[in-house]
Amino acid sequence: MTEPGLPARLVALVGSGFVLTGSAEMSPYLTDYRGNYYGRALAVVKPANTEEVATIVKLCFDAGVPVVPQGGNTGLCGGATPLPDGQSVLVNLSRLNRIRALDADNGTLCVEAGCTLAAVQEAAAAAGQLFPLSLASGGSCEIGGNLSTNAGGAQVLRYGNMRELTLGLEVVLPDGRVWNGLRGLRKDNTGYDLKQLFIGAEGTLGIITAAVLKLFPAPKTKATAWVNVPTPAAAVALLARFRAACGDRVGAFEIVGHPLLELAFRHLPRCRPPLSTPSDWSVLVELIEPSTDVPLLALLERTLDAAIGAGEVSDAAIAATQSQADAFWNLRENANEAQKSEGFSIKHDISVPVSRIPEFIARTDAALRVWLPGVRIVAFGHIGDGNLHYNLFPPPGENEKTFIARSGEANRIVYGLVAGLEGSISAEHGLGQLKREANCRYKDAVELELMHTIKRALDPHGLMNPGKVL
């Protein structure tokens, strides 16, 4: 280590059982979820509270040692994996897992960064409330990581992403000081909204240790349908129809291309076709309502009947039971598992204006099929907020290593079209290591300079999660 006495100080602070230095014991923390990034570290440290995090960061700051924050390690862009140089200390926050306070009248929940998303949802539900962030990895992803990547998920359409779901933060700054911004206020016009600097920053400006989150009335009724649509343009038209007819009762509106369903049926025996007739595109729509007075099922049926008459829908199945609704959602939420079982894919997590989703799909599909005939395109995502997961698998028989080597070519095609449609190359997964260089090519130069200025102001020595975002 840069500072010879640092290991002993870390052990004295958190205990020998929570400082890992051996290769084998550190290994699970040094590899990302997809197995694309492998790092090295001087040590993995597991603090138990904010005070210990602050002391660790101060010790590393004094020694000039970089710090890499990590939560549940479920990210897809290598943001929580240290660099291969082995010069950093990885701070795993999973032991910071307390629910600090719940204020039902204020509709807020104060939680520590190491709480899993599922634990936060359960704490809210126990009070008859809802924390609406919904991710397939909810049982293992942690709130600190959700905040650091500005996670979105399936219900952004109604509730917003983590930026909208957060009222206050507690953050350990790069020099070890603690900023206590844990305020449950919806109105606070006393200057810059500092919490927004740290949400989505992937630990490059400081370590989030706790947050005050917004809660909402728990839905009393739901109505869910799996809908076949002929084209992405029909899906966009259907979304507009539902929003006009149902307003903010539209809790989720997901689009699924048939190639994803084929992967799910191939690799996941529990997945079954929701409709007897296959379709190139499907939509999963869910209406939610905190009252039992609104006949959601009738509203769903009327809207679908009108859409069928307009040619926007070819077939639909309305969930008659919660288990049937769960089966519909399993098809969507097991997307990562199905793709991982199929093998390597070139992943893209992009967003464009909702109105331009059909144009993006048509133009990008065509360009990629010229680039590599036979390429398999698996597209799905949160069409309600313009976020598409657009992933590429090699043609049958194509050598996987050859395909991986051409990732840069595919990315330039996809990102170039995204930029031309005024979109973003990262909608909800963050930048991490995966998209750092690409972001420099497509981000506005003035915007990048402002980001660098903020980074230099808060972390002048570049010790917080180096090699990520910028």
Backbone hydrogen bonds, N-H to C=O, Kabsch-Sander energy under -0.5 kcal/mol:
donor,donor_aa,acceptor,acceptor_aa,energy
6,L,3,E,-2.0
9,R,5,G,-1.8
10,L,6,L,-2.4
11,V,7,P,-2.3
12,A,8,A,-2.5
13,L,9,R,-1.6
14,V,10,L,-2.5
15,G,11,V,-2.4
18,F,15,G,-1.8
19,V,16,S,-1.2
20,L,44,V,-3.2
26,M,22,G,-2.0
27,S,23,S,-1.5
29,Y,26,M,-1.9
30,L,26,M,-0.6
30,L,27,S,-1.4
32,D,37,Y,-1.7
33,Y,75,G,-0.8
35,G,32,D,-1.2
39,G,30,L,-3.0
40,R,83,L,-1.8
42,L,88,S,-3.1
43,A,88,S,-0.8
44,V,20,L,-2.5
45,V,43,A,-0.5
45,V,90,L,-3.1
46,K,18,F,-2.5
53,V,49,N,-2.0
54,A,50,T,-2.8
55,T,51,E,-2.1
56,I,52,E,-2.5
57,V,53,V,-2.6
58,K,54,A,-2.3
59,L,55,T,-2.6
60,C,56,I,-2.5
61,F,57,V,-2.7
62,D,58,K,-2.6
63,A,59,L,-1.5
64,G,60,C,-0.9
64,G,61,F,-0.8
65,V,60,C,-2.7
67,V,463,L,-3.2
68,V,89,V,-2.4
70,Q,91,V,-2.1
81,T,78,G,-0.9
86,G,40,R,-0.6
86,G,83,L,-1.1
89,V,66,P,-2.5
90,L,43,A,-2.6
90,L,88,S,-0.5
91,V,68,V,-2.6
91,V,89,V,-0.5
92,N,45,V,-2.5
92,N,90,L,-0.7
93,L,70,Q,-2.8
93,L,91,V,-0.5
96,L,93,L,-1.9
97,N,95,R,-1.8
100,R,98,R,-0.8
100,R,110,C,-1.7
101,A,110,C,-1.7
103,D,108,T,-2.6
104,A,102,L,-0.6
107,G,103,D,-1.1
108,T,103,D,-2.1
109,L,213,L,-1.9
110,C,101,A,-3.4
111,V,109,L,-0.6
111,V,211,A,-2.5
112,E,98,R,-2.0
113,A,209,T,-2.3
114,G,96,L,-2.5
115,C,112,E,-1.7
117,L,141,C,-2.1
118,A,138,G,-2.5
120,V,116,T,-1.9
121,Q,117,L,-2.5
122,E,118,A,-2.4
123,A,119,A,-2.2
124,A,120,V,-2.2
125,A,121,Q,-2.5
126,A,122,E,-2.2
127,A,123,A,-0.6
127,A,124,A,-1.1
128,G,125,A,-2.1
129,Q,124,A,-2.7
130,L,216,F,-2.6
134,S,152,G,-0.5
138,G,135,L,-1.6
140,S,137,S,-2.2
141,C,137,S,-3.2
143,I,115,C,-2.7
144,G,113,A,-2.7
145,G,142,E,-0.6
146,N,142,E,-2.4
147,L,143,I,-2.7
148,S,144,G,-2.4
149,T,145,G,-1.7
150,N,147,L,-1.0
151,A,146,N,-2.8
154,A,134,S,-1.4
156,V,153,G,-0.8
158,R,155,Q,-0.8
158,R,251,G,-0.6
159,Y,155,Q,-2.7
160,G,155,Q,-0.5
160,G,156,V,-1.4
162,M,151,A,-2.0
164,E,161,N,-0.9
165,L,161,N,-1.4
166,T,162,M,-0.6
166,T,163,R,-0.5
167,L,212,V,-3.0
168,G,212,V,-1.4
169,L,181,G,-1.1
170,E,210,A,-2.4
171,V,179,W,-2.2
172,V,207,I,-2.9
173,L,171,V,-0.6
173,L,177,R,-3.3
176,G,173,L,-2.4
179,W,171,V,-3.2
179,W,177,R,-0.5
180,N,178,V,-0.7
181,G,169,L,-2.2
181,G,179,W,-1.0
183,R,181,G,-2.3
185,L,183,R,-0.5
194,L,192,Y,-1.7
196,Q,193,D,-1.4
197,L,194,L,-1.9
198,F,194,L,-0.7
198,F,195,K,-0.8
199,I,195,K,-1.8
200,G,147,L,-2.0
201,A,198,F,-1.5
202,E,148,S,-1.9
204,T,201,A,-1.6
207,I,172,V,-2.6
208,I,206,G,-0.6
209,T,170,E,-2.9
210,A,170,E,-1.3
211,A,111,V,-2.5
212,V,168,G,-2.6
213,L,109,L,-3.1
213,L,211,A,-0.6
214,K,165,L,-2.8
215,L,107,G,-2.9
216,F,130,L,-2.1
218,A,128,G,-1.1
220,K,289,E,-2.3
221,T,289,E,-2.1
223,A,287,L,-2.0
225,A,285,V,-2.4
226,W,317,A,-2.7
227,V,225,A,-0.5
227,V,283,V,-3.0
228,N,315,D,-2.9
229,V,281,W,-2.2
235,A,231,T,-1.6
236,V,232,P,-2.2
237,A,233,A,-2.2
238,L,234,A,-2.4
239,L,235,A,-2.3
240,A,236,V,-2.1
241,R,237,A,-2.0
242,F,238,L,-2.6
243,R,239,L,-2.6
244,A,240,A,-2.1
245,A,241,R,-2.2
246,C,242,F,-3.1
247,G,243,R,-1.7
249,R,246,C,-1.8
250,V,247,G,-1.4
251,G,249,R,-1.2
251,G,286,E,-2.0
252,A,286,E,-1.6
254,E,284,L,-2.7
255,I,381,G,-2.5
256,V,282,S,-2.7
257,G,379,A,-2.2
258,H,280,D,-2.5
260,L,257,G,-1.3
261,L,257,G,-1.0
262,E,258,H,-2.2
263,L,259,P,-1.7
264,A,260,L,-2.3
265,F,261,L,-2.9
266,R,262,E,-1.8
267,H,263,L,-2.5
268,L,264,A,-2.5
271,C,268,L,-2.3
281,W,229,V,-0.8
282,S,256,V,-2.2
283,V,227,V,-3.1
284,L,254,E,-2.5
285,V,225,A,-2.2
285,V,283,V,-0.6
286,E,252,A,-2.2
287,L,223,A,-2.8
288,I,249,R,-2.6
289,E,221,T,-1.8
296,L,294,V,-2.0
299,L,295,P,-2.0
300,L,296,L,-2.9
301,E,297,L,-2.5
302,R,298,A,-2.5
303,T,299,L,-2.1
304,L,300,L,-2.3
305,D,301,E,-2.5
306,A,302,R,-2.1
307,A,303,T,-1.9
308,I,304,L,-2.6
309,G,305,D,-2.1
310,A,306,A,-1.4
311,G,308,I,-1.2
312,E,307,A,-2.3
313,V,307,A,-1.0
314,S,228,N,-2.3
315,D,228,N,-1.0
317,A,226,W,-2.7
319,A,224,T,-2.8
319,A,317,A,-0.5
325,A,321,T,-2.0
326,D,322,Q,-2.8
327,A,323,S,-1.8
328,F,324,Q,-1.9
329,W,325,A,-2.3
330,N,326,D,-2.4
331,L,327,A,-1.3
332,R,328,F,-1.1
333,E,329,W,-3.3
334,N,330,N,-1.7
335,A,332,R,-1.2
338,A,334,N,-2.5
339,Q,335,A,-2.3
340,K,336,N,-2.7
341,S,337,E,-2.0
342,E,338,A,-1.2
343,G,339,Q,-1.5
346,I,392,L,-2.5
347,K,345,S,-0.8
349,D,425,I,-0.6
350,I,348,H,-0.6
350,I,388,L,-2.2
351,S,424,S,-2.0
352,V,386,G,-1.9
356,R,353,P,-2.5
357,I,354,V,-1.5
360,F,356,R,-2.7
361,I,357,I,-2.5
362,A,358,P,-2.4
363,R,359,E,-2.6
364,T,360,F,-2.7
365,D,361,I,-2.5
366,A,362,A,-1.9
367,A,363,R,-2.2
368,L,364,T,-2.5
369,R,365,D,-1.9
370,V,366,A,-1.2
371,W,367,A,-2.1
372,L,368,L,-2.9
375,V,372,L,-2.2
376,R,393,F,-2.5
377,I,375,V,-0.6
378,V,376,R,-0.6
378,V,391,N,-3.2
379,A,377,I,-0.6
380,F,389,H,-1.9
381,G,255,I,-2.4
382,H,387,N,-1.1
383,I,381,G,-1.5
384,G,253,F,-1.6
385,D,382,H,-1.9
386,G,383,I,-1.1
387,N,382,H,-1.9
388,L,350,I,-2.5
388,L,386,G,-0.6
389,H,380,F,-3.7
390,Y,348,H,-2.5
390,Y,388,L,-0.7
391,N,378,V,-2.8
391,N,389,H,-0.7
392,L,346,I,-2.1
393,F,376,R,-3.0
398,E,395,P,-2.4
403,F,399,N,-2.1
404,I,400,E,-2.8
405,A,401,K,-2.1
406,R,402,T,-0.7
406,R,403,F,-1.1
407,S,404,I,-2.0
410,A,406,R,-1.9
411,N,407,S,-2.8
412,R,408,G,-2.1
413,I,409,E,-1.6
414,V,410,A,-2.6
415,Y,411,N,-3.3
416,G,412,R,-1.7
417,L,413,I,-1.8
418,V,414,V,-2.3
419,A,415,Y,-2.8
420,G,416,G,-1.9
421,L,417,L,-1.1
421,L,418,V,-0.7
422,E,419,A,-1.7
423,G,418,V,-2.3
424,S,351,S,-2.6
427,A,349,D,-1.5
433,Q,77,C,-2.1
434,L,77,C,-2.1
435,K,431,L,-2.5
439,N,435,K,-2.4
440,C,436,R,-1.2
441,R,437,E,-1.0
441,R,438,A,-0.7
442,Y,438,A,-1.8
443,K,439,N,-2.3
448,L,444,D,-2.5
449,E,445,A,-2.2
450,L,446,V,-2.2
451,M,447,E,-2.0
452,H,448,L,-2.5
453,T,449,E,-2.3
454,I,450,L,-2.2
455,K,451,M,-2.4
456,R,452,H,-2.6
457,A,453,T,-2.0
458,L,454,I,-2.2
459,D,455,K,-2.9
462,G,459,D,-2.0
465,N,67,V,-3.6
465,N,463,L,-0.8
468,K,465,N,-1.0
469,V,432,G,-1.5
470,L,468,K,-3.1
